[in-house]
Amino acid sequence: MPTTTRNRGRPPTTWLTTIQKDLKEIDLDEQDSRNRAVWRIRTRKADPK
C-alpha cells in the first residue's frame, strides 16, 4: 500500500474546466468555436437552455 497523502475534498475549479463545462452545456465543440458564423449564432442567446 502506498504511503502518499492525498488532498482532501474536491479538486479546485480552474478556468479551463469551467470553459469546457460551458461549451459542453451549449453543445459546442472546438471546431464550432473556430467557425465564426456558428459561434455567433450559438453564443448570442441570453439563456442557452
mmCIF entry with sequence, helices, sheets and N, C-alpha, C, O atoms, coordinates in Angstrom:
data_MODEL
# 
_entry.id   MODEL 
# 
_entity.id                         1 
_entity.type                       polymer 
_entity.pdbx_number_of_molecules   1 
# 
_entity_poly.entity_id                      1 
_entity_poly.type                           'polypeptide(L)' 
_entity_poly.nstd_linkage                   no 
_entity_poly.nstd_monomer                   no 
_entity_poly.pdbx_seq_one_letter_code       MPTTTRNRGRPPTTWLTTIQKDLKEIDLDEQDSRNRAVWRIRTRKADPK 
_entity_poly.pdbx_seq_one_letter_code_can   MPTTTRNRGRPPTTWLTTIQKDLKEIDLDEQDSRNRAVWRIRTRKADPK 
_entity_poly.pdbx_strand_id                 A 
# 
loop_
_entity_poly_seq.entity_id 
_entity_poly_seq.num 
_entity_poly_seq.mon_id 
_entity_poly_seq.hetero 
1 1  MET n 
1 2  PRO n 
1 3  THR n 
1 4  THR n 
1 5  THR n 
1 6  ARG n 
1 7  ASN n 
1 8  ARG n 
1 9  GLY n 
1 10 ARG n 
1 11 PRO n 
1 12 PRO n 
1 13 THR n 
1 14 THR n 
1 15 TRP n 
1 16 LEU n 
1 17 THR n 
1 18 THR n 
1 19 ILE n 
1 20 GLN n 
1 21 LYS n 
1 22 ASP n 
1 23 LEU n 
1 24 LYS n 
1 25 GLU n 
1 26 ILE n 
1 27 ASP n 
1 28 LEU n 
1 29 ASP n 
1 30 GLU n 
1 31 GLN n 
1 32 ASP n 
1 33 SER n 
1 34 ARG n 
1 35 ASN n 
1 36 ARG n 
1 37 ALA n 
1 38 VAL n 
1 39 TRP n 
1 40 ARG n 
1 41 ILE n 
1 42 ARG n 
1 43 THR n 
1 44 ARG n 
1 45 LYS n 
1 46 ALA n 
1 47 ASP n 
1 48 PRO n 
1 49 LYS n 
# 
_struct_asym.id          A 
_struct_asym.entity_id   1 
# 
loop_
_struct_conf.conf_type_id 
_struct_conf.id 
_struct_conf.pdbx_PDB_helix_id 
_struct_conf.beg_label_comp_id 
_struct_conf.beg_label_asym_id 
_struct_conf.beg_label_seq_id 
_struct_conf.pdbx_beg_PDB_ins_code 
_struct_conf.end_label_comp_id 
_struct_conf.end_label_asym_id 
_struct_conf.end_label_seq_id 
_struct_conf.pdbx_end_PDB_ins_code 
_struct_conf.beg_auth_comp_id 
_struct_conf.beg_auth_asym_id 
_struct_conf.beg_auth_seq_id 
_struct_conf.end_auth_comp_id 
_struct_conf.end_auth_asym_id 
_struct_conf.end_auth_seq_id 
_struct_conf.pdbx_PDB_helix_class 
_struct_conf.details 
_struct_conf.pdbx_PDB_helix_length 
HELX_P HELX_P1 AA1 TRP A 15 ? GLU A 25 ? TRP A 15 GLU A 25 1 ? 11 
HELX_P HELX_P2 AA2 GLU A 30 ? ARG A 34 ? GLU A 30 ARG A 34 1 ? 5  
HELX_P HELX_P3 AA3 ARG A 36 ? THR A 43 ? ARG A 36 THR A 43 1 ? 8  
# 
_struct_conf_type.id          HELX_P 
_struct_conf_type.criteria    ? 
_struct_conf_type.reference   ? 
# 
loop_
_atom_site.group_PDB 
_atom_site.id 
_atom_site.type_symbol 
_atom_site.label_atom_id 
_atom_site.label_alt_id 
_atom_site.label_comp_id 
_atom_site.label_asym_id 
_atom_site.label_entity_id 
_atom_site.label_seq_id 
_atom_site.pdbx_PDB_ins_code 
_atom_site.Cartn_x 
_atom_site.Cartn_y 
_atom_site.Cartn_z 
_atom_site.occupancy 
_atom_site.B_iso_or_equiv 
_atom_site.pdbx_formal_charge 
_atom_site.auth_seq_id 
_atom_site.auth_comp_id 
_atom_site.auth_asym_id 
_atom_site.auth_atom_id 
_atom_site.pdbx_PDB_model_num 
ATOM 1   N N  . MET A 1 1  ? 0.842   -1.168 0.000   1.00 0.00 ? 1  MET A N  1 
ATOM 2   C CA . MET A 1 1  ? 0.000   0.000  0.000   1.00 0.00 ? 1  MET A CA 1 
ATOM 3   C C  . MET A 1 1  ? 0.898   1.245  0.000   1.00 0.00 ? 1  MET A C  1 
ATOM 4   O O  . MET A 1 1  ? 1.813   1.347  0.817   1.00 0.00 ? 1  MET A O  1 
ATOM 5   N N  . PRO A 1 2  ? 0.639   2.193  -0.915  1.00 0.00 ? 2  PRO A N  1 
ATOM 6   C CA . PRO A 1 2  ? 1.485   3.387  -0.965  1.00 0.00 ? 2  PRO A CA 1 
ATOM 7   C C  . PRO A 1 2  ? 1.286   4.270  0.264   1.00 0.00 ? 2  PRO A C  1 
ATOM 8   O O  . PRO A 1 2  ? 0.209   4.299  0.861   1.00 0.00 ? 2  PRO A O  1 
ATOM 9   N N  . THR A 1 3  ? 2.326   4.973  0.621   1.00 0.00 ? 3  THR A N  1 
ATOM 10  C CA . THR A 1 3  ? 2.264   5.825  1.813   1.00 0.00 ? 3  THR A CA 1 
ATOM 11  C C  . THR A 1 3  ? 2.177   7.306  1.442   1.00 0.00 ? 3  THR A C  1 
ATOM 12  O O  . THR A 1 3  ? 2.638   8.159  2.200   1.00 0.00 ? 3  THR A O  1 
ATOM 13  N N  . THR A 1 4  ? 1.601   7.613  0.303   1.00 0.00 ? 4  THR A N  1 
ATOM 14  C CA . THR A 1 4  ? 1.462   9.015  -0.101  1.00 0.00 ? 4  THR A CA 1 
ATOM 15  C C  . THR A 1 4  ? 0.186   9.600  0.487   1.00 0.00 ? 4  THR A C  1 
ATOM 16  O O  . THR A 1 4  ? -0.764  8.881  0.796   1.00 0.00 ? 4  THR A O  1 
ATOM 17  N N  . THR A 1 5  ? 0.186   10.908 0.632   1.00 0.00 ? 5  THR A N  1 
ATOM 18  C CA . THR A 1 5  ? -1.010  11.571 1.144   1.00 0.00 ? 5  THR A CA 1 
ATOM 19  C C  . THR A 1 5  ? -1.776  12.188 -0.020  1.00 0.00 ? 5  THR A C  1 
ATOM 20  O O  . THR A 1 5  ? -1.202  12.531 -1.053  1.00 0.00 ? 5  THR A O  1 
ATOM 21  N N  . ARG A 1 6  ? -3.053  12.317 0.167   1.00 0.00 ? 6  ARG A N  1 
ATOM 22  C CA . ARG A 1 6  ? -3.904  12.924 -0.847  1.00 0.00 ? 6  ARG A CA 1 
ATOM 23  C C  . ARG A 1 6  ? -4.541  14.177 -0.277  1.00 0.00 ? 6  ARG A C  1 
ATOM 24  O O  . ARG A 1 6  ? -4.761  14.300 0.928   1.00 0.00 ? 6  ARG A O  1 
ATOM 25  N N  . ASN A 1 7  ? -4.832  15.104 -1.182  1.00 0.00 ? 7  ASN A N  1 
ATOM 26  C CA . ASN A 1 7  ? -5.548  16.294 -0.756  1.00 0.00 ? 7  ASN A CA 1 
ATOM 27  C C  . ASN A 1 7  ? -6.987  15.930 -0.433  1.00 0.00 ? 7  ASN A C  1 
ATOM 28  O O  . ASN A 1 7  ? -7.563  15.029 -1.043  1.00 0.00 ? 7  ASN A O  1 
ATOM 29  N N  . ARG A 1 8  ? -7.554  16.629 0.518   1.00 0.00 ? 8  ARG A N  1 
ATOM 30  C CA . ARG A 1 8  ? -8.923  16.356 0.915   1.00 0.00 ? 8  ARG A CA 1 
ATOM 31  C C  . ARG A 1 8  ? -9.877  17.228 0.118   1.00 0.00 ? 8  ARG A C  1 
ATOM 32  O O  . ARG A 1 8  ? -9.555  18.358 -0.246  1.00 0.00 ? 8  ARG A O  1 
ATOM 33  N N  . GLY A 1 9  ? -11.053 16.684 -0.145  1.00 0.00 ? 9  GLY A N  1 
ATOM 34  C CA . GLY A 1 9  ? -12.098 17.466 -0.789  1.00 0.00 ? 9  GLY A CA 1 
ATOM 35  C C  . GLY A 1 9  ? -12.026 17.471 -2.305  1.00 0.00 ? 9  GLY A C  1 
ATOM 36  O O  . GLY A 1 9  ? -11.238 16.757 -2.925  1.00 0.00 ? 9  GLY A O  1 
ATOM 37  N N  . ARG A 1 10 ? -12.865 18.291 -2.862  1.00 0.00 ? 10 ARG A N  1 
ATOM 38  C CA . ARG A 1 10 ? -12.985 18.412 -4.307  1.00 0.00 ? 10 ARG A CA 1 
ATOM 39  C C  . ARG A 1 10 ? -11.776 19.154 -4.879  1.00 0.00 ? 10 ARG A C  1 
ATOM 40  O O  . ARG A 1 10 ? -11.268 20.083 -4.252  1.00 0.00 ? 10 ARG A O  1 
ATOM 41  N N  . PRO A 1 11 ? -11.308 18.747 -6.078  1.00 0.00 ? 11 PRO A N  1 
ATOM 42  C CA . PRO A 1 11 ? -10.206 19.489 -6.694  1.00 0.00 ? 11 PRO A CA 1 
ATOM 43  C C  . PRO A 1 11 ? -10.659 20.906 -7.064  1.00 0.00 ? 11 PRO A C  1 
ATOM 44  O O  . PRO A 1 11 ? -11.839 21.115 -7.347  1.00 0.00 ? 11 PRO A O  1 
ATOM 45  N N  . PRO A 1 12 ? -9.757  21.866 -7.068  1.00 0.00 ? 12 PRO A N  1 
ATOM 46  C CA . PRO A 1 12 ? -10.156 23.246 -7.349  1.00 0.00 ? 12 PRO A CA 1 
ATOM 47  C C  . PRO A 1 12 ? -10.655 23.404 -8.784  1.00 0.00 ? 12 PRO A C  1 
ATOM 48  O O  . PRO A 1 12 ? -10.139 22.778 -9.709  1.00 0.00 ? 12 PRO A O  1 
ATOM 49  N N  . THR A 1 13 ? -11.659 24.247 -8.946  1.00 0.00 ? 13 THR A N  1 
ATOM 50  C CA . THR A 1 13 ? -12.197 24.529 -10.272 1.00 0.00 ? 13 THR A CA 1 
ATOM 51  C C  . THR A 1 13 ? -11.264 25.508 -10.971 1.00 0.00 ? 13 THR A C  1 
ATOM 52  O O  . THR A 1 13 ? -10.931 26.563 -10.432 1.00 0.00 ? 13 THR A O  1 
ATOM 53  N N  . THR A 1 14 ? -10.850 25.144 -12.175 1.00 0.00 ? 14 THR A N  1 
ATOM 54  C CA . THR A 1 14 ? -9.955  26.005 -12.937 1.00 0.00 ? 14 THR A CA 1 
ATOM 55  C C  . THR A 1 14 ? -10.733 26.704 -14.043 1.00 0.00 ? 14 THR A C  1 
ATOM 56  O O  . THR A 1 14 ? -11.867 26.337 -14.353 1.00 0.00 ? 14 THR A O  1 
ATOM 57  N N  . TRP A 1 15 ? -10.113 27.704 -14.626 1.00 0.00 ? 15 TRP A N  1 
ATOM 58  C CA . TRP A 1 15 ? -10.730 28.440 -15.721 1.00 0.00 ? 15 TRP A CA 1 
ATOM 59  C C  . TRP A 1 15 ? -11.027 27.505 -16.889 1.00 0.00 ? 15 TRP A C  1 
ATOM 60  O O  . TRP A 1 15 ? -12.096 27.584 -17.494 1.00 0.00 ? 15 TRP A O  1 
ATOM 61  N N  . LEU A 1 16 ? -10.086 26.623 -17.204 1.00 0.00 ? 16 LEU A N  1 
ATOM 62  C CA . LEU A 1 16 ? -10.247 25.723 -18.338 1.00 0.00 ? 16 LEU A CA 1 
ATOM 63  C C  . LEU A 1 16 ? -11.394 24.742 -18.118 1.00 0.00 ? 16 LEU A C  1 
ATOM 64  O O  . LEU A 1 16 ? -12.168 24.497 -19.044 1.00 0.00 ? 16 LEU A O  1 
ATOM 65  N N  . THR A 1 17 ? -11.526 24.179 -16.930 1.00 0.00 ? 17 THR A N  1 
ATOM 66  C CA . THR A 1 17 ? -12.621 23.241 -16.689 1.00 0.00 ? 17 THR A CA 1 
ATOM 67  C C  . THR A 1 17 ? -13.965 23.952 -16.742 1.00 0.00 ? 17 THR A C  1 
ATOM 68  O O  . THR A 1 17 ? -14.958 23.359 -17.164 1.00 0.00 ? 17 THR A O  1 
ATOM 69  N N  . THR A 1 18 ? -14.015 25.209 -16.321 1.00 0.00 ? 18 THR A N  1 
ATOM 70  C CA . THR A 1 18 ? -15.255 25.978 -16.402 1.00 0.00 ? 18 THR A CA 1 
ATOM 71  C C  . THR A 1 18 ? -15.635 26.225 -17.856 1.00 0.00 ? 18 THR A C  1 
ATOM 72  O O  . THR A 1 18 ? -16.803 26.083 -18.219 1.00 0.00 ? 18 THR A O  1 
ATOM 73  N N  . ILE A 1 19 ? -14.677 26.589 -18.687 1.00 0.00 ? 19 ILE A N  1 
ATOM 74  C CA . ILE A 1 19 ? -14.940 26.827 -20.111 1.00 0.00 ? 19 ILE A CA 1 
ATOM 75  C C  . ILE A 1 19 ? -15.388 25.536 -20.783 1.00 0.00 ? 19 ILE A C  1 
ATOM 76  O O  . ILE A 1 19 ? -16.332 25.551 -21.573 1.00 0.00 ? 19 ILE A O  1 
ATOM 77  N N  . GLN A 1 20 ? -14.732 24.428 -20.486 1.00 0.00 ? 20 GLN A N  1 
ATOM 78  C CA . GLN A 1 20 ? -15.110 23.150 -21.083 1.00 0.00 ? 20 GLN A CA 1 
ATOM 79  C C  . GLN A 1 20 ? -16.522 22.755 -20.685 1.00 0.00 ? 20 GLN A C  1 
ATOM 80  O O  . GLN A 1 20 ? -17.275 22.245 -21.514 1.00 0.00 ? 20 GLN A O  1 
ATOM 81  N N  . LYS A 1 21 ? -16.893 22.981 -19.435 1.00 0.00 ? 21 LYS A N  1 
ATOM 82  C CA . LYS A 1 21 ? -18.239 22.669 -18.970 1.00 0.00 ? 21 LYS A CA 1 
ATOM 83  C C  . LYS A 1 21 ? -19.272 23.543 -19.676 1.00 0.00 ? 21 LYS A C  1 
ATOM 84  O O  . LYS A 1 21 ? -20.331 23.055 -20.070 1.00 0.00 ? 21 LYS A O  1 
ATOM 85  N N  . ASP A 1 22 ? -18.971 24.825 -19.835 1.00 0.00 ? 22 ASP A N  1 
ATOM 86  C CA . ASP A 1 22 ? -19.891 25.738 -20.511 1.00 0.00 ? 22 ASP A CA 1 
ATOM 87  C C  . ASP A 1 22 ? -20.073 25.365 -21.978 1.00 0.00 ? 22 ASP A C  1 
ATOM 88  O O  . ASP A 1 22 ? -21.193 25.401 -22.487 1.00 0.00 ? 22 ASP A O  1 
ATOM 89  N N  . LEU A 1 23 ? -18.997 25.009 -22.661 1.00 0.00 ? 23 LEU A N  1 
ATOM 90  C CA . LEU A 1 23 ? -19.095 24.613 -24.065 1.00 0.00 ? 23 LEU A CA 1 
ATOM 91  C C  . LEU A 1 23 ? -19.892 23.325 -24.213 1.00 0.00 ? 23 LEU A C  1 
ATOM 92  O O  . LEU A 1 23 ? -20.664 23.177 -25.161 1.00 0.00 ? 23 LEU A O  1 
ATOM 93  N N  . LYS A 1 24 ? -19.711 22.400 -23.290 1.00 0.00 ? 24 LYS A N  1 
ATOM 94  C CA . LYS A 1 24 ? -20.467 21.150 -23.340 1.00 0.00 ? 24 LYS A CA 1 
ATOM 95  C C  . LYS A 1 24 ? -21.952 21.416 -23.086 1.00 0.00 ? 24 LYS A C  1 
ATOM 96  O O  . LYS A 1 24 ? -22.815 20.774 -23.684 1.00 0.00 ? 24 LYS A O  1 
ATOM 97  N N  . GLU A 1 25 ? -22.240 22.363 -22.199 1.00 0.00 ? 25 GLU A N  1 
ATOM 98  C CA . GLU A 1 25 ? -23.621 22.689 -21.859 1.00 0.00 ? 25 GLU A CA 1 
ATOM 99  C C  . GLU A 1 25 ? -24.378 23.283 -23.045 1.00 0.00 ? 25 GLU A C  1 
ATOM 100 O O  . GLU A 1 25 ? -25.566 23.010 -23.215 1.00 0.00 ? 25 GLU A O  1 
ATOM 101 N N  . ILE A 1 26 ? -23.707 24.089 -23.866 1.00 0.00 ? 26 ILE A N  1 
ATOM 102 C CA . ILE A 1 26 ? -24.377 24.672 -25.030 1.00 0.00 ? 26 ILE A CA 1 
ATOM 103 C C  . ILE A 1 26 ? -24.088 23.880 -26.302 1.00 0.00 ? 26 ILE A C  1 
ATOM 104 O O  . ILE A 1 26 ? -24.401 24.334 -27.402 1.00 0.00 ? 26 ILE A O  1 
ATOM 105 N N  . ASP A 1 27 ? -23.496 22.704 -26.156 1.00 0.00 ? 27 ASP A N  1 
ATOM 106 C CA . ASP A 1 27 ? -23.262 21.763 -27.249 1.00 0.00 ? 27 ASP A CA 1 
ATOM 107 C C  . ASP A 1 27 ? -22.372 22.355 -28.343 1.00 0.00 ? 27 ASP A C  1 
ATOM 108 O O  . ASP A 1 27 ? -22.707 22.284 -29.525 1.00 0.00 ? 27 ASP A O  1 
ATOM 109 N N  . LEU A 1 28 ? -21.256 22.927 -27.952 1.00 0.00 ? 28 LEU A N  1 
ATOM 110 C CA . LEU A 1 28 ? -20.253 23.427 -28.887 1.00 0.00 ? 28 LEU A CA 1 
ATOM 111 C C  . LEU A 1 28 ? -18.985 22.602 -28.733 1.00 0.00 ? 28 LEU A C  1 
ATOM 112 O O  . LEU A 1 28 ? -18.638 22.183 -27.629 1.00 0.00 ? 28 LEU A O  1 
ATOM 113 N N  . ASP A 1 29 ? -18.299 22.374 -29.837 1.00 0.00 ? 29 ASP A N  1 
ATOM 114 C CA . ASP A 1 29 ? -17.007 21.713 -29.752 1.00 0.00 ? 29 ASP A CA 1 
ATOM 115 C C  . ASP A 1 29 ? -15.936 22.662 -30.287 1.00 0.00 ? 29 ASP A C  1 
ATOM 116 O O  . ASP A 1 29 ? -16.226 23.809 -30.627 1.00 0.00 ? 29 ASP A O  1 
ATOM 117 N N  . GLU A 1 30 ? -14.720 22.182 -30.356 1.00 0.00 ? 30 GLU A N  1 
ATOM 118 C CA . GLU A 1 30 ? -13.613 23.052 -30.750 1.00 0.00 ? 30 GLU A CA 1 
ATOM 119 C C  . GLU A 1 30 ? -13.775 23.562 -32.175 1.00 0.00 ? 30 GLU A C  1 
ATOM 120 O O  . GLU A 1 30 ? -13.459 24.718 -32.454 1.00 0.00 ? 30 GLU A O  1 
ATOM 121 N N  . GLN A 1 31 ? -14.262 22.722 -33.077 1.00 0.00 ? 31 GLN A N  1 
ATOM 122 C CA . GLN A 1 31 ? -14.448 23.152 -34.468 1.00 0.00 ? 31 GLN A CA 1 
ATOM 123 C C  . GLN A 1 31 ? -15.499 24.250 -34.571 1.00 0.00 ? 31 GLN A C  1 
ATOM 124 O O  . GLN A 1 31 ? -15.341 25.186 -35.355 1.00 0.00 ? 31 GLN A O  1 
ATOM 125 N N  . ASP A 1 32 ? -16.572 24.145 -33.788 1.00 0.00 ? 32 ASP A N  1 
ATOM 126 C CA . ASP A 1 32 ? -17.602 25.182 -33.811 1.00 0.00 ? 32 ASP A CA 1 
ATOM 127 C C  . ASP A 1 32 ? -17.057 26.498 -33.280 1.00 0.00 ? 32 ASP A C  1 
ATOM 128 O O  . ASP A 1 32 ? -17.456 27.567 -33.742 1.00 0.00 ? 32 ASP A O  1 
ATOM 129 N N  . SER A 1 33 ? -16.166 26.432 -32.330 1.00 0.00 ? 33 SER A N  1 
ATOM 130 C CA . SER A 1 33 ? -15.608 27.664 -31.780 1.00 0.00 ? 33 SER A CA 1 
ATOM 131 C C  . SER A 1 33 ? -14.699 28.362 -32.788 1.00 0.00 ? 33 SER A C  1 
ATOM 132 O O  . SER A 1 33 ? -14.467 29.566 -32.675 1.00 0.00 ? 33 SER A O  1 
ATOM 133 N N  . ARG A 1 34 ? -14.191 27.639 -33.752 1.00 0.00 ? 34 ARG A N  1 
ATOM 134 C CA . ARG A 1 34 ? -13.349 28.243 -34.791 1.00 0.00 ? 34 ARG A CA 1 
ATOM 135 C C  . ARG A 1 34 ? -14.176 28.765 -35.964 1.00 0.00 ? 34 ARG A C  1 
ATOM 136 O O  . ARG A 1 34 ? -13.678 29.555 -36.766 1.00 0.00 ? 34 ARG A O  1 
ATOM 137 N N  . ASN A 1 35 ? -15.425 28.335 -36.070 1.00 0.00 ? 35 ASN A N  1 
ATOM 138 C CA . ASN A 1 35 ? -16.318 28.783 -37.133 1.00 0.00 ? 35 ASN A CA 1 
ATOM 139 C C  . ASN A 1 35 ? -17.106 29.985 -36.611 1.00 0.00 ? 35 ASN A C  1 
ATOM 140 O O  . ASN A 1 35 ? -17.998 29.830 -35.777 1.00 0.00 ? 35 ASN A O  1 
ATOM 141 N N  . ARG A 1 36 ? -16.779 31.171 -37.098 1.00 0.00 ? 36 ARG A N  1 
ATOM 142 C CA . ARG A 1 36 ? -17.352 32.407 -36.556 1.00 0.00 ? 36 ARG A CA 1 
ATOM 143 C C  . ARG A 1 36 ? -18.870 32.466 -36.702 1.00 0.00 ? 36 ARG A C  1 
ATOM 144 O O  . ARG A 1 36 ? -19.554 32.939 -35.794 1.00 0.00 ? 36 ARG A O  1 
ATOM 145 N N  . ALA A 1 37 ? -19.405 32.000 -37.820 1.00 0.00 ? 37 ALA A N  1 
ATOM 146 C CA . ALA A 1 37 ? -20.856 32.054 -38.037 1.00 0.00 ? 37 ALA A CA 1 
ATOM 147 C C  . ALA A 1 37 ? -21.589 31.187 -37.015 1.00 0.00 ? 37 ALA A C  1 
ATOM 148 O O  . ALA A 1 37 ? -22.578 31.625 -36.428 1.00 0.00 ? 37 ALA A O  1 
ATOM 149 N N  . VAL A 1 38 ? -21.119 29.978 -36.801 1.00 0.00 ? 38 VAL A N  1 
ATOM 150 C CA . VAL A 1 38 ? -21.742 29.080 -35.826 1.00 0.00 ? 38 VAL A CA 1 
ATOM 151 C C  . VAL A 1 38 ? -21.579 29.641 -34.416 1.00 0.00 ? 38 VAL A C  1 
ATOM 152 O O  . VAL A 1 38 ? -22.513 29.608 -33.615 1.00 0.00 ? 38 VAL A O  1 
ATOM 153 N N  . TRP A 1 39 ? -20.398 30.152 -34.122 1.00 0.00 ? 39 TRP A N  1 
ATOM 154 C CA . TRP A 1 39 ? -20.131 30.703 -32.789 1.00 0.00 ? 39 TRP A CA 1 
ATOM 155 C C  . TRP A 1 39 ? -21.088 31.848 -32.475 1.00 0.00 ? 39 TRP A C  1 
ATOM 156 O O  . TRP A 1 39 ? -21.640 31.900 -31.376 1.00 0.00 ? 39 TRP A O  1 
ATOM 157 N N  . ARG A 1 40 ? -21.294 32.763 -33.415 1.00 0.00 ? 40 ARG A N  1 
ATOM 158 C CA . ARG A 1 40 ? -22.168 33.916 -33.173 1.00 0.00 ? 40 ARG A CA 1 
ATOM 159 C C  . ARG A 1 40 ? -23.612 33.480 -32.970 1.00 0.00 ? 40 ARG A C  1 
ATOM 160 O O  . ARG A 1 40 ? -24.310 34.030 -32.119 1.00 0.00 ? 40 ARG A O  1 
ATOM 161 N N  . ILE A 1 41 ? -24.064 32.504 -33.739 1.00 0.00 ? 41 ILE A N  1 
ATOM 162 C CA . ILE A 1 41 ? -25.448 32.024 -33.596 1.00 0.00 ? 41 ILE A CA 1 
ATOM 163 C C  . ILE A 1 41 ? -25.645 31.375 -32.230 1.00 0.00 ? 41 ILE A C  1 
ATOM 164 O O  . ILE A 1 41 ? -26.638 31.635 -31.551 1.00 0.00 ? 41 ILE A O  1 
ATOM 165 N N  . ARG A 1 42 ? -24.713 30.542 -31.837 1.00 0.00 ? 42 ARG A N  1 
ATOM 166 C CA . ARG A 1 42 ? -24.871 29.779 -30.596 1.00 0.00 ? 42 ARG A CA 1 
ATOM 167 C C  . ARG A 1 42 ? -24.638 30.594 -29.331 1.00 0.00 ? 42 ARG A C  1 
ATOM 168 O O  . ARG A 1 42 ? -25.204 30.274 -28.286 1.00 0.00 ? 42 ARG A O  1 
ATOM 169 N N  . THR A 1 43 ? -23.821 31.637 -29.401 1.00 0.00 ? 43 THR A N  1 
ATOM 170 C CA . THR A 1 43 ? -23.480 32.372 -28.187 1.00 0.00 ? 43 THR A CA 1 
ATOM 171 C C  . THR A 1 43 ? -24.295 33.640 -28.002 1.00 0.00 ? 43 THR A C  1 
ATOM 172 O O  . THR A 1 43 ? -24.105 34.324 -26.996 1.00 0.00 ? 43 THR A O  1 
ATOM 173 N N  . ARG A 1 44 ? -25.179 33.989 -28.902 1.00 0.00 ? 44 ARG A N  1 
ATOM 174 C CA . ARG A 1 44 ? -25.956 35.217 -28.771 1.00 0.00 ? 44 ARG A CA 1 
ATOM 175 C C  . ARG A 1 44 ? -27.190 35.043 -27.893 1.00 0.00 ? 44 ARG A C  1 
ATOM 176 O O  . ARG A 1 44 ? -27.862 36.026 -27.582 1.00 0.00 ? 44 ARG A O  1 
ATOM 177 N N  . LYS A 1 45 ? -27.497 33.829 -27.494 1.00 0.00 ? 45 LYS A N  1 
ATOM 178 C CA . LYS A 1 45 ? -28.662 33.576 -26.651 1.00 0.00 ? 45 LYS A CA 1 
ATOM 179 C C  . LYS A 1 45 ? -28.365 34.006 -25.219 1.00 0.00 ? 45 LYS A C  1 
ATOM 180 O O  . LYS A 1 45 ? -27.261 33.804 -24.713 1.00 0.00 ? 45 LYS A O  1 
ATOM 181 N N  . ALA A 1 46 ? -29.363 34.599 -24.578 1.00 0.00 ? 46 ALA A N  1 
ATOM 182 C CA . ALA A 1 46 ? -29.184 35.014 -23.186 1.00 0.00 ? 46 ALA A CA 1 
ATOM 183 C C  . ALA A 1 46 ? -29.132 33.802 -22.264 1.00 0.00 ? 46 ALA A C  1 
ATOM 184 O O  . ALA A 1 46 ? -28.322 33.762 -21.338 1.00 0.00 ? 46 ALA A O  1 
ATOM 185 N N  . ASP A 1 47 ? -29.988 32.818 -22.509 1.00 0.00 ? 47 ASP A N  1 
ATOM 186 C CA . ASP A 1 47 ? -30.025 31.606 -21.702 1.00 0.00 ? 47 ASP A CA 1 
ATOM 187 C C  . ASP A 1 47 ? -30.080 30.419 -22.655 1.00 0.00 ? 47 ASP A C  1 
ATOM 188 O O  . ASP A 1 47 ? -31.112 30.204 -23.290 1.00 0.00 ? 47 ASP A O  1 
ATOM 189 N N  . PRO A 1 48 ? -29.008 29.640 -22.778 1.00 0.00 ? 48 PRO A N  1 
ATOM 190 C CA . PRO A 1 48 ? -28.958 28.585 -23.785 1.00 0.00 ? 48 PRO A CA 1 
ATOM 191 C C  . PRO A 1 48 ? -29.873 27.393 -23.523 1.00 0.00 ? 48 PRO A C  1 
ATOM 192 O O  . PRO A 1 48 ? -29.936 26.488 -24.355 1.00 0.00 ? 48 PRO A O  1 
ATOM 193 N N  . LYS A 1 49 ? -30.572 27.361 -22.414 1.00 0.00 ? 49 LYS A N  1 
ATOM 194 C CA . LYS A 1 49 ? -31.407 26.199 -22.101 1.00 0.00 ? 49 LYS A CA 1 
ATOM 195 C C  . LYS A 1 49 ? -32.722 26.217 -22.808 1.00 0.00 ? 49 LYS A C  1 
ATOM 196 O O  . LYS A 1 49 ? -33.527 25.301 -22.639 1.00 0.00 ? 49 LYS A O  1 
# 
